[in-house]
Amino acid sequence: MRLYLYREHIERLNEVSDKGALKIMKDIREEYNLPHTRYISIKAYCDYFMLDREDVWACLEHTKAS
C-alpha cells in the first residue's frame, strides 16, 4: 500500500505534464502548509481533490499495468 505520491504518479492520475504535476504539488503544499518534499501524501492529495483513497490506488494500479 502506497502512502506517498511522487510527481510521476500525479502526472498519471491527473493526465498532466511534468509542469502541471509540479503545480498541483505546489498548490497542495500551500493549501495544507506542508514542507517542500519530493512527494505528497495520498491523504493530502485525496483531501485536496475530495477523492477516496481506494479509487486513487485502483487508478494507479490500472495505469501502471497499462
PDB file of N, CA, C and O in Angstrom:
ATOM      1  N   MET A   1       0.840  -1.175   0.000  1.00  0.00           N
ATOM      2  CA  MET A   1       0.000   0.000   0.000  1.00  0.00           C
ATOM      3  C   MET A   1       0.890   1.245   0.000  1.00  0.00           C
ATOM      4  O   MET A   1       1.732   1.421   0.881  1.00  0.00           O
ATOM      5  N   ARG A   2       0.696   2.075  -0.968  1.00  0.00           N
ATOM      6  CA  ARG A   2       1.487   3.292  -1.145  1.00  0.00           C
ATOM      7  C   ARG A   2       0.964   4.388  -0.216  1.00  0.00           C
ATOM      8  O   ARG A   2      -0.246   4.566  -0.081  1.00  0.00           O
ATOM      9  N   LEU A   3       1.882   5.125   0.425  1.00  0.00           N
ATOM     10  CA  LEU A   3       1.500   6.220   1.314  1.00  0.00           C
ATOM     11  C   LEU A   3       1.748   7.588   0.696  1.00  0.00           C
ATOM     12  O   LEU A   3       1.147   8.580   1.109  1.00  0.00           O
ATOM     13  N   TYR A   4       2.633   7.638  -0.293  1.00  0.00           N
ATOM     14  CA  TYR A   4       3.025   8.916  -0.885  1.00  0.00           C
ATOM     15  C   TYR A   4       2.907   8.870  -2.399  1.00  0.00           C
ATOM     16  O   TYR A   4       3.021   7.812  -3.018  1.00  0.00           O
ATOM     17  N   LEU A   5       2.679  10.033  -2.977  1.00  0.00           N
ATOM     18  CA  LEU A   5       2.633  10.179  -4.424  1.00  0.00           C
ATOM     19  C   LEU A   5       3.801  11.047  -4.868  1.00  0.00           C
ATOM     20  O   LEU A   5       4.060  12.111  -4.306  1.00  0.00           O
ATOM     21  N   TYR A   6       4.486  10.574  -5.871  1.00  0.00           N
ATOM     22  CA  TYR A   6       5.560  11.354  -6.476  1.00  0.00           C
ATOM     23  C   TYR A   6       5.013  12.047  -7.718  1.00  0.00           C
ATOM     24  O   TYR A   6       3.894  11.769  -8.149  1.00  0.00           O
ATOM     25  N   ARG A   7       5.793  12.937  -8.281  1.00  0.00           N
ATOM     26  CA  ARG A   7       5.371  13.702  -9.447  1.00  0.00           C
ATOM     27  C   ARG A   7       4.823  12.795 -10.554  1.00  0.00           C
ATOM     28  O   ARG A   7       3.801  13.099 -11.169  1.00  0.00           O
ATOM     29  N   GLU A   8       5.509  11.691 -10.796  1.00  0.00           N
ATOM     30  CA  GLU A   8       5.095  10.783 -11.869  1.00  0.00           C
ATOM     31  C   GLU A   8       3.692  10.234 -11.628  1.00  0.00           C
ATOM     32  O   GLU A   8       2.919  10.065 -12.571  1.00  0.00           O
ATOM     33  N   HIS A   9       3.365   9.957 -10.377  1.00  0.00           N
ATOM     34  CA  HIS A   9       2.033   9.447 -10.054  1.00  0.00           C
ATOM     35  C   HIS A   9       0.972  10.512 -10.330  1.00  0.00           C
ATOM     36  O   HIS A   9      -0.088  10.214 -10.879  1.00  0.00           O
ATOM     37  N   ILE A  10       1.264  11.743  -9.951  1.00  0.00           N
ATOM     38  CA  ILE A  10       0.303  12.830 -10.158  1.00  0.00           C
ATOM     39  C   ILE A  10       0.129  13.104 -11.650  1.00  0.00           C
ATOM     40  O   ILE A  10      -0.969  13.442 -12.093  1.00  0.00           O
ATOM     41  N   GLU A  11       1.200  12.963 -12.425  1.00  0.00           N
ATOM     42  CA  GLU A  11       1.087  13.095 -13.882  1.00  0.00           C
ATOM     43  C   GLU A  11       0.088  12.079 -14.421  1.00  0.00           C
ATOM     44  O   GLU A  11      -0.770  12.420 -15.235  1.00  0.00           O
ATOM     45  N   ARG A  12       0.197  10.837 -13.970  1.00  0.00           N
ATOM     46  CA  ARG A  12      -0.705   9.783 -14.447  1.00  0.00           C
ATOM     47  C   ARG A  12      -2.130   9.983 -13.940  1.00  0.00           C
ATOM     48  O   ARG A  12      -3.085   9.844 -14.703  1.00  0.00           O
ATOM     49  N   LEU A  13      -2.277  10.307 -12.666  1.00  0.00           N
ATOM     50  CA  LEU A  13      -3.612  10.460 -12.084  1.00  0.00           C
ATOM     51  C   LEU A  13      -4.376  11.620 -12.707  1.00  0.00           C
ATOM     52  O   LEU A  13      -5.573  11.500 -12.969  1.00  0.00           O
ATOM     53  N   ASN A  14      -3.707  12.734 -12.945  1.00  0.00           N
ATOM     54  CA  ASN A  14      -4.370  13.930 -13.447  1.00  0.00           C
ATOM     55  C   ASN A  14      -4.192  14.131 -14.947  1.00  0.00           C
ATOM     56  O   ASN A  14      -4.736  15.072 -15.524  1.00  0.00           O
ATOM     57  N   GLU A  15      -3.423  13.235 -15.576  1.00  0.00           N
ATOM     58  CA  GLU A  15      -3.155  13.321 -17.012  1.00  0.00           C
ATOM     59  C   GLU A  15      -2.644  14.716 -17.380  1.00  0.00           C
ATOM     60  O   GLU A  15      -3.180  15.392 -18.259  1.00  0.00           O
ATOM     61  N   VAL A  16      -1.587  15.117 -16.674  1.00  0.00           N
ATOM     62  CA  VAL A  16      -0.973  16.424 -16.906  1.00  0.00           C
ATOM     63  C   VAL A  16       0.511  16.236 -17.203  1.00  0.00           C
ATOM     64  O   VAL A  16       1.067  15.152 -17.032  1.00  0.00           O
ATOM     65  N   SER A  17       1.126  17.311 -17.646  1.00  0.00           N
ATOM     66  CA  SER A  17       2.562  17.294 -17.928  1.00  0.00           C
ATOM     67  C   SER A  17       3.354  17.373 -16.633  1.00  0.00           C
ATOM     68  O   SER A  17       2.799  17.468 -15.538  1.00  0.00           O
ATOM     69  N   ASP A  18       4.656  17.330 -16.795  1.00  0.00           N
ATOM     70  CA  ASP A  18       5.569  17.457 -15.659  1.00  0.00           C
ATOM     71  C   ASP A  18       5.315  18.768 -14.912  1.00  0.00           C
ATOM     72  O   ASP A  18       5.210  18.784 -13.686  1.00  0.00           O
ATOM     73  N   LYS A  19       5.219  19.851 -15.655  1.00  0.00           N
ATOM     74  CA  LYS A  19       4.984  21.164 -15.037  1.00  0.00           C
ATOM     75  C   LYS A  19       3.620  21.224 -14.357  1.00  0.00           C
ATOM     76  O   LYS A  19       3.474  21.825 -13.293  1.00  0.00           O
ATOM     77  N   GLY A  20       2.630  20.602 -14.975  1.00  0.00           N
ATOM     78  CA  GLY A  20       1.295  20.574 -14.375  1.00  0.00           C
ATOM     79  C   GLY A  20       1.286  19.827 -13.052  1.00  0.00           C
ATOM     80  O   GLY A  20       0.644  20.254 -12.093  1.00  0.00           O
ATOM     81  N   ALA A  21       1.998  18.711 -13.005  1.00  0.00           N
ATOM     82  CA  ALA A  21       2.084  17.924 -11.769  1.00  0.00           C
ATOM     83  C   ALA A  21       2.805  18.700 -10.678  1.00  0.00           C
ATOM     84  O   ALA A  21       2.394  18.673  -9.518  1.00  0.00           O
ATOM     85  N   LEU A  22       3.875  19.388 -11.045  1.00  0.00           N
ATOM     86  CA  LEU A  22       4.605  20.192 -10.059  1.00  0.00           C
ATOM     87  C   LEU A  22       3.732  21.320  -9.516  1.00  0.00           C
ATOM     88  O   LEU A  22       3.812  21.647  -8.332  1.00  0.00           O
ATOM     89  N   LYS A  23       2.904  21.913 -10.366  1.00  0.00           N
ATOM     90  CA  LYS A  23       1.989  22.971  -9.922  1.00  0.00           C
ATOM     91  C   LYS A  23       0.955  22.409  -8.958  1.00  0.00           C
ATOM     92  O   LYS A  23       0.646  23.038  -7.945  1.00  0.00           O
ATOM     93  N   ILE A  24       0.423  21.244  -9.257  1.00  0.00           N
ATOM     94  CA  ILE A  24      -0.542  20.606  -8.358  1.00  0.00           C
ATOM     95  C   ILE A  24       0.104  20.336  -7.009  1.00  0.00           C
ATOM     96  O   ILE A  24      -0.494  20.601  -5.966  1.00  0.00           O
ATOM     97  N   MET A  25       1.317  19.813  -7.028  1.00  0.00           N
ATOM     98  CA  MET A  25       2.024  19.534  -5.774  1.00  0.00           C
ATOM     99  C   MET A  25       2.238  20.825  -4.983  1.00  0.00           C
ATOM    100  O   MET A  25       2.064  20.846  -3.765  1.00  0.00           O
ATOM    101  N   LYS A  26       2.612  21.895  -5.674  1.00  0.00           N
ATOM    102  CA  LYS A  26       2.819  23.190  -5.014  1.00  0.00           C
ATOM    103  C   LYS A  26       1.511  23.685  -4.399  1.00  0.00           C
ATOM    104  O   LYS A  26       1.496  24.164  -3.265  1.00  0.00           O
ATOM    105  N   ASP A  27       0.420  23.569  -5.144  1.00  0.00           N
ATOM    106  CA  ASP A  27      -0.886  24.010  -4.645  1.00  0.00           C
ATOM    107  C   ASP A  27      -1.305  23.226  -3.402  1.00  0.00           C
ATOM    108  O   ASP A  27      -1.822  23.804  -2.446  1.00  0.00           O
ATOM    109  N   ILE A  28      -1.082  21.915  -3.416  1.00  0.00           N
ATOM    110  CA  ILE A  28      -1.436  21.086  -2.259  1.00  0.00           C
ATOM    111  C   ILE A  28      -0.584  21.476  -1.057  1.00  0.00           C
ATOM    112  O   ILE A  28      -1.095  21.593   0.057  1.00  0.00           O
ATOM    113  N   ARG A  29       0.704  21.677  -1.278  1.00  0.00           N
ATOM    114  CA  ARG A  29       1.592  22.086  -0.175  1.00  0.00           C
ATOM    115  C   ARG A  29       1.143  23.411   0.435  1.00  0.00           C
ATOM    116  O   ARG A  29       1.126  23.568   1.656  1.00  0.00           O
ATOM    117  N   GLU A  30       0.780  24.360  -0.425  1.00  0.00           N
ATOM    118  CA  GLU A  30       0.333  25.665   0.069  1.00  0.00           C
ATOM    119  C   GLU A  30      -0.992  25.551   0.813  1.00  0.00           C
ATOM    120  O   GLU A  30      -1.176  26.183   1.854  1.00  0.00           O
ATOM    121  N   GLU A  31      -1.911  24.754   0.289  1.00  0.00           N
ATOM    122  CA  GLU A  31      -3.226  24.588   0.914  1.00  0.00           C
ATOM    123  C   GLU A  31      -3.116  24.022   2.326  1.00  0.00           C
ATOM    124  O   GLU A  31      -3.818  24.466   3.235  1.00  0.00           O
ATOM    125  N   TYR A  32      -2.238  23.045   2.505  1.00  0.00           N
ATOM    126  CA  TYR A  32      -2.121  22.363   3.797  1.00  0.00           C
ATOM    127  C   TYR A  32      -0.856  22.746   4.563  1.00  0.00           C
ATOM    128  O   TYR A  32      -0.513  22.113   5.562  1.00  0.00           O
ATOM    129  N   ASN A  33      -0.167  23.783   4.091  1.00  0.00           N
ATOM    130  CA  ASN A  33       1.045  24.272   4.763  1.00  0.00           C
ATOM    131  C   ASN A  33       2.049  23.137   5.010  1.00  0.00           C
ATOM    132  O   ASN A  33       2.534  22.955   6.127  1.00  0.00           O
ATOM    133  N   LEU A  34       2.346  22.386   3.956  1.00  0.00           N
ATOM    134  CA  LEU A  34       3.257  21.245   4.041  1.00  0.00           C
ATOM    135  C   LEU A  34       4.672  21.664   3.659  1.00  0.00           C
ATOM    136  O   LEU A  34       4.856  22.606   2.888  1.00  0.00           O
ATOM    137  N   PRO A  35       5.664  20.973   4.191  1.00  0.00           N
ATOM    138  CA  PRO A  35       7.046  21.286   3.807  1.00  0.00           C
ATOM    139  C   PRO A  35       7.311  20.854   2.363  1.00  0.00           C
ATOM    140  O   PRO A  35       6.637  19.968   1.837  1.00  0.00           O
ATOM    141  N   HIS A  36       8.280  21.478   1.745  1.00  0.00           N
ATOM    142  CA  HIS A  36       8.647  21.121   0.374  1.00  0.00           C
ATOM    143  C   HIS A  36       9.415  19.801   0.388  1.00  0.00           C
ATOM    144  O   HIS A  36      10.531  19.724   0.903  1.00  0.00           O
ATOM    145  N   THR A  37       8.810  18.781  -0.175  1.00  0.00           N
ATOM    146  CA  THR A  37       9.438  17.462  -0.289  1.00  0.00           C
ATOM    147  C   THR A  37       9.247  16.965  -1.710  1.00  0.00           C
ATOM    148  O   THR A  37       8.599  17.617  -2.528  1.00  0.00           O
ATOM    149  N   ARG A  38       9.815  15.810  -1.990  1.00  0.00           N
ATOM    150  CA  ARG A  38       9.708  15.233  -3.332  1.00  0.00           C
ATOM    151  C   ARG A  38       8.398  14.491  -3.532  1.00  0.00           C
ATOM    152  O   ARG A  38       8.147  13.971  -4.619  1.00  0.00           O
ATOM    153  N   TYR A  39       7.569  14.433  -2.521  1.00  0.00           N
ATOM    154  CA  TYR A  39       6.332  13.666  -2.600  1.00  0.00           C
ATOM    155  C   TYR A  39       5.208  14.389  -1.862  1.00  0.00           C
ATOM    156  O   TYR A  39       5.440  15.341  -1.116  1.00  0.00           O
ATOM    157  N   ILE A  40       3.983  13.910  -2.090  1.00  0.00           N
ATOM    158  CA  ILE A  40       2.781  14.392  -1.410  1.00  0.00           C
ATOM    159  C   ILE A  40       2.102  13.158  -0.822  1.00  0.00           C
ATOM    160  O   ILE A  40       2.054  12.111  -1.467  1.00  0.00           O
ATOM    161  N   SER A  41       1.589  13.273   0.374  1.00  0.00           N
ATOM    162  CA  SER A  41       0.899  12.122   0.959  1.00  0.00           C
ATOM    163  C   SER A  41      -0.396  11.866   0.192  1.00  0.00           C
ATOM    164  O   SER A  41      -1.018  12.788  -0.335  1.00  0.00           O
ATOM    165  N   ILE A  42      -0.781  10.612   0.143  1.00  0.00           N
ATOM    166  CA  ILE A  42      -2.044  10.268  -0.512  1.00  0.00           C
ATOM    167  C   ILE A  42      -3.200  10.947   0.210  1.00  0.00           C
ATOM    168  O   ILE A  42      -4.162  11.380  -0.425  1.00  0.00           O
ATOM    169  N   LYS A  43      -3.111  11.042   1.529  1.00  0.00           N
ATOM    170  CA  LYS A  43      -4.172  11.698   2.302  1.00  0.00           C
ATOM    171  C   LYS A  43      -4.346  13.149   1.860  1.00  0.00           C
ATOM    172  O   LYS A  43      -5.472  13.590   1.629  1.00  0.00           O
ATOM    173  N   ALA A  44      -3.248  13.898   1.738  1.00  0.00           N
ATOM    174  CA  ALA A  44      -3.336  15.299   1.313  1.00  0.00           C
ATOM    175  C   ALA A  44      -3.904  15.396  -0.102  1.00  0.00           C
ATOM    176  O   ALA A  44      -4.738  16.258  -0.380  1.00  0.00           O
ATOM    177  N   TYR A  45      -3.455  14.516  -0.995  1.00  0.00           N
ATOM    178  CA  TYR A  45      -3.943  14.511  -2.376  1.00  0.00           C
ATOM    179  C   TYR A  45      -5.444  14.238  -2.405  1.00  0.00           C
ATOM    180  O   TYR A  45      -6.196  14.941  -3.081  1.00  0.00           O
ATOM    181  N   CYS A  46      -5.874  13.218  -1.673  1.00  0.00           N
ATOM    182  CA  CYS A  46      -7.292  12.850  -1.656  1.00  0.00           C
ATOM    183  C   CYS A  46      -8.145  13.945  -1.023  1.00  0.00           C
ATOM    184  O   CYS A  46      -9.236  14.238  -1.512  1.00  0.00           O
ATOM    185  N   ASP A  47      -7.666  14.544   0.048  1.00  0.00           N
ATOM    186  CA  ASP A  47      -8.405  15.639   0.680  1.00  0.00           C
ATOM    187  C   ASP A  47      -8.531  16.824  -0.275  1.00  0.00           C
ATOM    188  O   ASP A  47      -9.600  17.425  -0.381  1.00  0.00           O
ATOM    189  N   TYR A  48      -7.456  17.157  -0.960  1.00  0.00           N
ATOM    190  CA  TYR A  48      -7.440  18.304  -1.867  1.00  0.00           C
ATOM    191  C   TYR A  48      -8.429  18.117  -3.017  1.00  0.00           C
ATOM    192  O   TYR A  48      -9.160  19.043  -3.369  1.00  0.00           O
ATOM    193  N   PHE A  49      -8.449  16.919  -3.601  1.00  0.00           N
ATOM    194  CA  PHE A  49      -9.325  16.646  -4.741  1.00  0.00           C
ATOM    195  C   PHE A  49     -10.638  15.983  -4.338  1.00  0.00           C
ATOM    196  O   PHE A  49     -11.447  15.635  -5.198  1.00  0.00           O
ATOM    197  N   MET A  50     -10.855  15.804  -3.020  1.00  0.00           N
ATOM    198  CA  MET A  50     -12.064  15.164  -2.487  1.00  0.00           C
ATOM    199  C   MET A  50     -12.286  13.793  -3.131  1.00  0.00           C
ATOM    200  O   MET A  50     -13.362  13.503  -3.653  1.00  0.00           O
ATOM    201  N   LEU A  51     -11.252  12.965  -3.081  1.00  0.00           N
ATOM    202  CA  LEU A  51     -11.287  11.623  -3.646  1.00  0.00           C
ATOM    203  C   LEU A  51     -11.156  10.582  -2.548  1.00  0.00           C
ATOM    204  O   LEU A  51     -10.686  10.873  -1.448  1.00  0.00           O
ATOM    205  N   ASP A  52     -11.574   9.374  -2.860  1.00  0.00           N
ATOM    206  CA  ASP A  52     -11.433   8.245  -1.956  1.00  0.00           C
ATOM    207  C   ASP A  52     -10.081   7.575  -2.214  1.00  0.00           C
ATOM    208  O   ASP A  52      -9.691   7.391  -3.367  1.00  0.00           O
ATOM    209  N   ARG A  53      -9.373   7.214  -1.159  1.00  0.00           N
ATOM    210  CA  ARG A  53      -8.039   6.613  -1.314  1.00  0.00           C
ATOM    211  C   ARG A  53      -8.068   5.338  -2.154  1.00  0.00           C
ATOM    212  O   ARG A  53      -7.175   5.109  -2.969  1.00  0.00           O
ATOM    213  N   GLU A  54      -9.087   4.514  -1.956  1.00  0.00           N
ATOM    214  CA  GLU A  54      -9.165   3.266  -2.718  1.00  0.00           C
ATOM    215  C   GLU A  54      -9.269   3.534  -4.217  1.00  0.00           C
ATOM    216  O   GLU A  54      -8.710   2.792  -5.025  1.00  0.00           O
ATOM    217  N   ASP A  55      -9.982   4.593  -4.587  1.00  0.00           N
ATOM    218  CA  ASP A  55     -10.095   4.950  -6.004  1.00  0.00           C
ATOM    219  C   ASP A  55      -8.745   5.385  -6.571  1.00  0.00           C
ATOM    220  O   ASP A  55      -8.405   5.053  -7.707  1.00  0.00           O
ATOM    221  N   VAL A  56      -7.984   6.126  -5.779  1.00  0.00           N
ATOM    222  CA  VAL A  56      -6.656   6.571  -6.222  1.00  0.00           C
ATOM    223  C   VAL A  56      -5.737   5.371  -6.389  1.00  0.00           C
ATOM    224  O   VAL A  56      -5.041   5.260  -7.399  1.00  0.00           O
ATOM    225  N   TRP A  57      -5.727   4.465  -5.406  1.00  0.00           N
ATOM    226  CA  TRP A  57      -4.887   3.266  -5.511  1.00  0.00           C
ATOM    227  C   TRP A  57      -5.283   2.434  -6.724  1.00  0.00           C
ATOM    228  O   TRP A  57      -4.418   1.941  -7.448  1.00  0.00           O
ATOM    229  N   ALA A  58      -6.589   2.273  -6.950  1.00  0.00           N
ATOM    230  CA  ALA A  58      -7.052   1.485  -8.094  1.00  0.00           C
ATOM    231  C   ALA A  58      -6.611   2.131  -9.405  1.00  0.00           C
ATOM    232  O   ALA A  58      -6.185   1.436 -10.328  1.00  0.00           O
ATOM    233  N   CYS A  59      -6.710   3.440  -9.490  1.00  0.00           N
ATOM    234  CA  CYS A  59      -6.291   4.144 -10.704  1.00  0.00           C
ATOM    235  C   CYS A  59      -4.791   3.993 -10.933  1.00  0.00           C
ATOM    236  O   CYS A  59      -4.354   3.777 -12.063  1.00  0.00           O
ATOM    237  N   LEU A  60      -4.012   4.105  -9.878  1.00  0.00           N
ATOM    238  CA  LEU A  60      -2.559   3.937 -10.012  1.00  0.00           C
ATOM    239  C   LEU A  60      -2.210   2.528 -10.476  1.00  0.00           C
ATOM    240  O   LEU A  60      -1.353   2.352 -11.341  1.00  0.00           O
ATOM    241  N   GLU A  61      -2.863   1.537  -9.910  1.00  0.00           N
ATOM    242  CA  GLU A  61      -2.597   0.153 -10.314  1.00  0.00           C
ATOM    243  C   GLU A  61      -3.017  -0.083 -11.759  1.00  0.00           C
ATOM    244  O   GLU A  61      -2.332  -0.785 -12.502  1.00  0.00           O
ATOM    245  N   HIS A  62      -4.139   0.501 -12.153  1.00  0.00           N
ATOM    246  CA  HIS A  62      -4.632   0.329 -13.522  1.00  0.00           C
ATOM    247  C   HIS A  62      -3.694   0.991 -14.532  1.00  0.00           C
ATOM    248  O   HIS A  62      -3.377   0.399 -15.564  1.00  0.00           O
ATOM    249  N   THR A  63      -3.253   2.206 -14.241  1.00  0.00           N
ATOM    250  CA  THR A  63      -2.380   2.907 -15.186  1.00  0.00           C
ATOM    251  C   THR A  63      -0.984   2.300 -15.200  1.00  0.00           C
ATOM    252  O   THR A  63      -0.287   2.365 -16.212  1.00  0.00           O
ATOM    253  N   LYS A  64      -0.572   1.708 -14.080  1.00  0.00           N
ATOM    254  CA  LYS A  64       0.735   1.047 -14.030  1.00  0.00           C
ATOM    255  C   LYS A  64       0.741  -0.183 -14.929  1.00  0.00           C
ATOM    256  O   LYS A  64       1.741  -0.480 -15.582  1.00  0.00           O
ATOM    257  N   ALA A  65      -0.381  -0.893 -14.958  1.00  0.00           N
ATOM    258  CA  ALA A  65      -0.473  -2.114 -15.747  1.00  0.00           C
ATOM    259  C   ALA A  65      -0.604  -1.817 -17.236  1.00  0.00           C
ATOM    260  O   ALA A  65      -0.257  -2.657 -18.067  1.00  0.00           O
ATOM    261  N   SER A  66      -1.100  -0.635 -17.581  1.00  0.00           N
ATOM    262  CA  SER A  66      -1.309  -0.298 -18.998  1.00  0.00           C
ATOM    263  C   SER A  66      -0.023   0.010 -19.706  1.00  0.00           C
ATOM    264  O   SER A  66      -0.032   0.311 -20.900  1.00  0.00           O
TER     265      SER A  66
END
